[in-house]
């Protein structure tokens, strides 16, 4: 792409063709080239075009807006299935909660990226297969493999969403990094919408109560029930049509919280020694320990993705390196704890799933830590850290397939 841009610098038509064919790579390569081309009229024009940010809110095309509205209504209707068809909520929601979000987001990006009919059919087939499978598992609330399948199934659907998001650039690690960034932006926008919706809910219920109408039951059963599934769909739409809304917020959040989380982790590890609590004999503590580990790892990856997609060195590379090292220590403690529990009380589906997950996370963290160290030593670019993150993601996908589909058979659906 770099050579093509340079060779067609005096050919506006060909530059436009290159841009429309591969927008993300074009913008990335052009941004790297521009300091050398500054002063060239055409190059100055493209720089302004690629970096222009409007203050106006865009609502996309009419078709796109209509698609989002219909998808939100269908998601809300699906969420009401237990009430409509008299289905046990304890059976329905653990198995189907992820189907209220990911299939609709995958459909949105499949439509937005103009995926081929064949690829859409493959993605739809995978979603339907997951839906049929999870409903065919024996309805045993005490089954560990059922719980594990319900917990890991969202990860499979998340991968399907990633394939839909990447479109025809699935092999491009930059596109995978963009998907990680999208997840961060989606979380920020969704949180803002939930806060706004919560404020509106309080005001609405309060106003109606003042005139003698108690609408709490109706409001939560219909307005909230339809509104919550719509939040990630609307948030995705807003992040794609108005990237300027969050593309400045997310990096700031990552930059602020990375050092704060680092300090918290160091203090927390010290406090464990004096608390009397340990993950070796306390199952709930080990569970929370692993949740903490996953959350911190996600923050590291998101922070790297924010910088890698721009091809710029991480402004807090030292913080990220130290955070990675501390997280490796946390992972080591969790891994030793689950190994101890297996040696003392034997293998169970839960222990084996946690052991496998911790091993995969440890290897991934070590790869990222090494690359961050090389970046600080100026022996590797920050983009190489991003590459290390994305190239390892399929390993999680394979492990998730094992937990969801193999574990129930391996342990007799127990």
Secondary structure, DSSP 8 states (H G I E B T S, - for coil): -HHHHHHTTT-HHHHHHHHHH-HHHHHHHHHHHHHHHTT-HHHHHHHHHHH---SS-----HHHHHHHHHHHHHHHHHHTHHHHTT--HHHHHHHHGGGGTHHHHHHHHHHHTT--HHHHHHHHHHHHHHHHHHHHS---TT-HHHHHHHHHHHHHHHHHHHHHHHTT-TT-HHHHHHHHHHHHHHHHHHHHHHHHHHHHHHHHHHHHHHTT---HHHIIIIIIHHHHHHHHHHHHHHHHH-GGGTTTHHHHHHHHHHHHHHHHHHHHHHHHHHH---TTT-HHHHHHHHHHHHHHHHHHHHHHHHHHTTT---TTHHHHHHHHHHHHHHHHHHHHHHHHHHHHH---HHHHHHHHHHHHHHHHHHHHHHHHHHHHTTSS-HHHHHHHHHHHHHHHHHHHHIIIIIHHHHTTT-
